[in-house]
Amino acid sequence: MWVLVTLAAVVLQATRTSMQQKLRAHLSITAAGFVRYFYGAPIALGAVAVAVVAFGQSLPVPSAGFWLTVTAAGVAQIVGTVALIAAFDRRGFAVGTVYAKTEVLQVAVFSAVVLHEPLRVWGWVGAAVCVVGVGWLALVRRPEPETIAPTLFRLDAALGLGLLAGAGFALASVWIRASSKSLGDHPAVFRALVTLAAMNTVQVLINGAQMLATNADDVRAVARTWRSSAVVGVLSVFGSAGWAIAVTLENAAKVRALGQVELLLTFAISHRFLGERHRRSEFAASALTVAGVAAVLALG
């Protein structure tokens, strides 16, 4: 069952992200990220209501620490989402996604430095493989006509954005887990739903206020594109719920290792639906990166 749930979450996540990229034809980077929370929050809140009314769950009483960590997670996810979409603009959907996969490596580093929970030896070997893959992918053989002196290789401009996206998602995952654990002895899936609903609501308030203050046209654009934007919100909520259920059923490392098949789906979507074309070296570097990520998850 956990395998089926994980694969469903992978499909939902990859489809949602590709639809966000397609929305860039109508929305700014910030607005394309905002639709994930704006249309997802009501669904998450509705899921919590169903759990309370239909299944008799009692609502937890969140502490001040919960609201602090869930807000931090929400902000980190906003930053990660915006950086990821910006990376798509620079290098494309598939390569931007590969860079964001360094989230796993960054979680390992954060855990070793901040929480004093280092990886095992083979986990660090996997981390080194991941770094080599990312470095290979970042050295792109693409001449830029506006430069004066052509060079054989240039460091990819999307690399920093992809790493920032990975860092945002890594920090968000750490703080989401902390928020969920602070809710007490409720079932894990219900705690995940409550945390998701709270985080999405905070994100709507923070990101919405920022957009209203800087460019109110973005908010109107999100409303105008409600048909496609709402689908992104639905996919986001169900994808997040799928990950929560999968890690409840099985070890999180196994779930996330299986989740790396998302890259295969990502390249298929980028080729078939987004019209992106990639060289064999990009496929090889991406495969090396994901192999390193899988080793960190499975052996670290």
C-alpha positions as CSV (number, residue, x, y, z in Angstrom):
1,M,0.0,0.0,0.0
2,W,2.8,2.5,0.9
3,V,4.3,2.0,-2.6
4,L,1.1,2.8,-4.3
5,V,0.5,5.8,-2.1
6,T,4.0,7.1,-2.7
7,L,3.8,6.7,-6.5
8,A,0.4,8.6,-6.4
9,A,2.1,11.4,-4.4
10,V,4.9,11.5,-7.0
11,V,2.5,11.9,-9.9
12,L,0.5,14.5,-8.1
13,Q,3.6,16.5,-7.1
14,A,5.2,16.4,-10.6
15,T,1.9,17.3,-12.3
16,R,1.3,20.2,-9.9
17,T,4.8,21.6,-10.4
18,S,4.5,21.4,-14.2
19,M,1.2,23.2,-14.1
20,Q,2.7,26.0,-12.0
21,Q,5.4,26.3,-14.7
22,K,2.7,26.6,-17.4
23,L,0.9,29.3,-15.4
24,R,4.0,31.4,-15.9
25,A,2.5,32.4,-19.3
26,H,-0.2,34.3,-17.3
27,L,1.2,34.9,-13.9
28,S,4.4,36.3,-12.3
29,I,6.7,34.0,-10.4
30,T,5.3,35.1,-7.0
31,A,1.7,34.6,-8.2
32,A,2.4,31.2,-9.8
33,G,3.7,30.1,-6.3
34,F,0.8,31.7,-4.5
35,V,-1.9,29.7,-6.2
36,R,-0.6,26.6,-4.4
37,Y,-1.6,28.0,-1.0
38,F,-4.5,30.2,-2.0
39,Y,-6.5,27.3,-3.5
40,G,-5.0,24.6,-1.3
41,A,-5.8,26.1,2.1
42,P,-9.7,25.7,1.8
43,I,-9.3,22.1,0.8
44,A,-6.9,21.4,3.7
45,L,-9.2,23.1,6.2
46,G,-12.1,21.1,4.8
47,A,-10.2,17.8,5.2
48,V,-9.6,18.7,8.9
49,A,-13.3,19.5,9.3
50,V,-14.2,16.1,7.8
51,A,-11.8,14.3,10.1
52,V,-13.4,16.0,13.1
53,V,-17.1,15.6,12.1
54,A,-17.0,12.3,10.3
55,F,-14.3,10.4,12.2
56,G,-14.6,12.0,15.7
57,Q,-11.2,13.5,15.9
58,S,-10.8,16.2,18.5
59,L,-9.0,19.3,17.5
60,P,-5.6,19.8,19.2
61,V,-4.8,23.0,21.0
62,P,-1.7,24.4,19.2
63,S,1.0,25.9,21.4
64,A,2.9,29.1,20.7
65,G,5.8,27.0,19.6
66,F,3.6,25.3,17.0
67,W,2.6,28.7,15.4
68,L,6.2,29.8,15.4
69,T,7.5,26.7,13.7
70,V,4.6,26.4,11.3
71,T,5.0,30.0,10.3
72,A,8.7,29.4,9.7
73,A,7.9,26.4,7.6
74,G,5.4,28.3,5.6
75,V,7.9,31.1,4.8
76,A,10.6,28.6,3.9
77,Q,8.3,26.8,1.5
78,I,7.2,30.2,-0.1
79,V,10.9,31.0,-0.6
80,G,11.6,27.5,-2.0
81,T,8.6,27.6,-4.3
82,V,9.5,31.0,-5.8
83,A,13.2,30.0,-6.2
84,L,12.2,26.8,-7.9
85,I,9.9,28.5,-10.4
86,A,12.6,31.1,-11.1
87,A,15.1,28.2,-11.7
88,F,12.6,26.8,-14.2
89,D,12.7,30.1,-16.1
90,R,16.5,30.0,-16.3
91,R,17.1,26.3,-17.2
92,G,13.8,24.5,-17.6
93,F,11.5,22.4,-15.6
94,A,13.5,19.2,-15.5
95,V,16.9,20.6,-14.6
96,G,15.4,23.0,-12.1
97,T,13.8,20.0,-10.4
98,V,17.1,18.2,-10.2
99,Y,18.7,21.1,-8.5
100,A,15.9,21.2,-5.9
101,K,16.5,17.5,-5.2
102,T,19.6,18.7,-3.2
103,E,17.0,19.3,-0.5
104,V,17.8,15.8,0.8
105,L,21.5,16.6,1.0
106,Q,20.9,19.9,2.7
107,V,18.7,18.3,5.3
108,A,21.6,15.9,6.1
109,V,24.0,18.8,6.4
110,F,21.6,20.9,8.6
111,S,21.0,17.8,10.8
112,A,24.8,17.2,11.2
113,V,25.6,20.9,12.0
114,V,22.6,22.0,14.0
115,L,21.2,18.8,15.5
116,H,24.5,16.9,15.7
117,E,22.9,14.0,13.8
118,P,25.5,13.1,11.2
119,L,25.1,10.6,8.4
120,R,26.7,7.2,8.4
121,V,29.8,6.7,6.2
122,W,27.9,5.5,3.1
123,G,25.5,8.3,3.5
124,W,28.3,10.8,3.1
125,V,29.5,8.8,0.1
126,G,26.1,9.3,-1.4
127,A,26.2,13.0,-0.6
128,A,29.6,13.3,-2.4
129,V,28.1,11.6,-5.5
130,C,25.2,14.0,-5.4
131,V,27.6,17.0,-5.3
132,V,29.5,15.7,-8.3
133,G,26.2,15.2,-10.2
134,V,25.1,18.8,-9.4
135,G,28.5,20.2,-10.3
136,W,28.5,18.4,-13.6
137,L,24.9,19.6,-14.4
138,A,25.9,23.2,-13.4
139,L,28.8,23.4,-15.9
140,V,26.7,24.0,-19.0
141,R,28.1,24.1,-22.6
142,R,25.8,26.9,-23.7
143,P,27.3,30.0,-25.4
144,E,25.7,33.3,-24.5
145,P,25.9,35.8,-27.3
146,E,25.8,38.8,-25.1
147,T,29.1,37.9,-23.5
148,I,32.3,39.4,-24.9
149,A,34.7,36.6,-24.4
150,P,33.2,33.1,-25.1
151,T,34.3,30.3,-22.9
152,L,33.9,26.5,-23.1
153,F,31.8,26.2,-19.9
154,R,29.8,28.6,-17.8
155,L,28.4,28.0,-14.3
156,D,24.6,27.7,-14.7
157,A,22.7,30.7,-13.6
158,A,19.9,28.5,-12.3
159,L,22.2,26.7,-9.8
160,G,21.9,29.2,-7.0
161,L,18.1,29.4,-7.4
162,G,17.9,25.6,-7.4
163,L,20.0,25.3,-4.3
164,L,17.9,28.0,-2.6
165,A,14.8,26.1,-3.5
166,G,16.3,22.9,-2.0
167,A,17.2,24.8,1.2
168,G,13.7,26.3,1.5
169,F,12.1,22.9,1.2
170,A,14.7,21.3,3.5
171,L,14.0,23.8,6.3
172,A,10.3,23.6,5.7
173,S,10.3,19.8,6.1
174,V,12.2,20.1,9.4
175,W,9.8,22.7,10.8
176,I,6.7,20.9,9.5
177,R,7.9,17.8,11.4
178,A,8.5,19.8,14.5
179,S,5.1,21.4,14.2
180,S,3.3,18.1,13.7
181,K,5.1,16.4,16.7
182,S,4.1,19.3,19.0
183,L,0.4,18.5,18.5
184,G,0.5,15.6,21.0
185,D,-0.9,12.1,20.7
186,H,-3.3,12.5,17.8
187,P,-3.0,10.1,14.9
188,A,-0.1,11.0,12.6
189,V,-2.2,11.6,9.5
190,F,-4.6,13.9,11.4
191,R,-1.6,15.9,12.8
192,A,-0.2,16.2,9.3
193,L,-3.6,17.5,8.0
194,V,-3.8,20.0,10.9
195,T,-0.3,21.2,10.3
196,L,-0.8,21.5,6.5
197,A,-4.1,23.4,7.0
198,A,-2.4,25.8,9.5
199,M,0.6,26.3,7.3
200,N,-1.4,26.9,4.1
201,T,-3.5,29.5,5.9
202,V,-0.5,31.3,7.2
203,Q,1.0,31.3,3.8
204,V,-2.1,32.8,2.2
205,L,-2.0,35.6,4.8
206,I,1.8,36.3,4.5
207,N,2.1,35.9,0.7
208,G,-1.2,37.5,0.0
209,A,-0.3,40.6,2.1
210,Q,3.1,40.9,0.4
211,M,1.4,40.7,-3.1
212,L,-1.2,43.3,-2.2
213,A,1.4,45.6,-0.9
214,T,3.8,45.3,-3.9
215,N,1.6,44.4,-6.9
216,A,-2.1,44.1,-6.4
217,D,-2.5,43.1,-10.1
218,D,-0.9,39.7,-9.2
219,V,-3.9,39.0,-6.9
220,R,-6.4,39.8,-9.6
221,A,-4.4,37.6,-12.0
222,V,-4.7,34.7,-9.6
223,A,-8.4,35.2,-9.5
224,R,-8.7,35.5,-13.3
225,T,-6.9,32.2,-13.9
226,W,-8.9,30.3,-11.2
227,R,-9.7,27.3,-13.5
228,S,-6.1,26.2,-13.9
229,S,-4.9,27.8,-10.6
230,A,-7.4,25.9,-8.5
231,V,-6.2,22.6,-10.0
232,V,-2.7,23.4,-8.8
233,G,-4.1,23.9,-5.3
234,V,-6.0,20.6,-5.4
235,L,-3.0,18.7,-6.6
236,S,-0.8,20.3,-4.0
237,V,-3.1,19.3,-1.1
238,F,-3.6,15.8,-2.2
239,G,0.1,15.4,-3.0
240,S,1.1,16.6,0.5
241,A,-1.5,14.3,2.1
242,G,-0.1,11.4,0.1
243,W,3.4,12.0,1.4
244,A,2.1,12.2,5.0
245,I,0.1,8.9,4.6
246,A,3.1,7.1,3.0
247,V,5.5,8.0,5.8
248,T,2.9,6.9,8.3
249,L,2.7,3.5,6.6
250,E,6.5,3.0,6.0
251,N,9.9,4.2,7.0
252,A,10.4,7.8,5.7
253,A,13.8,7.0,4.1
254,K,12.2,4.2,2.0
255,V,9.4,6.5,1.0
256,R,11.7,9.3,-0.1
257,A,14.0,6.9,-1.9
258,L,11.2,5.6,-3.9
259,G,10.0,9.1,-4.5
260,Q,13.1,9.8,-6.6
261,V,11.3,8.2,-9.5
262,E,9.8,11.7,-9.8
263,L,12.8,12.6,-11.9
264,L,11.8,10.2,-14.6
265,L,8.3,11.6,-14.7
266,T,9.7,15.1,-14.6
267,F,11.9,14.6,-17.8
268,A,8.9,12.9,-19.5
269,I,6.6,15.9,-18.7
270,S,9.2,18.4,-19.7
271,H,9.7,16.7,-23.1
272,R,6.1,15.8,-23.9
273,F,4.1,18.7,-22.5
274,L,6.6,21.6,-22.1
275,G,8.6,21.0,-25.3
276,E,12.0,21.0,-23.5
277,R,14.9,19.2,-25.1
278,H,17.9,17.9,-23.1
279,R,21.4,16.6,-24.0
280,R,22.6,13.2,-23.0
281,S,25.1,14.8,-20.6
282,E,22.2,16.4,-18.8
283,F,20.4,13.1,-18.4
284,A,23.7,11.5,-17.1
285,A,24.4,14.3,-14.6
286,S,20.8,14.2,-13.4
287,A,20.9,10.4,-13.0
288,L,24.1,10.7,-11.0
289,T,22.6,13.4,-8.7
290,V,19.5,11.3,-8.0
291,A,21.6,8.2,-7.4
292,G,23.5,10.2,-4.7
293,V,20.2,11.4,-3.2
294,A,18.9,7.9,-3.1
295,A,22.1,6.7,-1.4
296,V,21.8,9.4,1.3
297,L,18.2,8.3,1.9
298,A,18.8,4.6,1.9
299,L,22.2,4.3,3.5
300,G,22.6,7.5,5.5
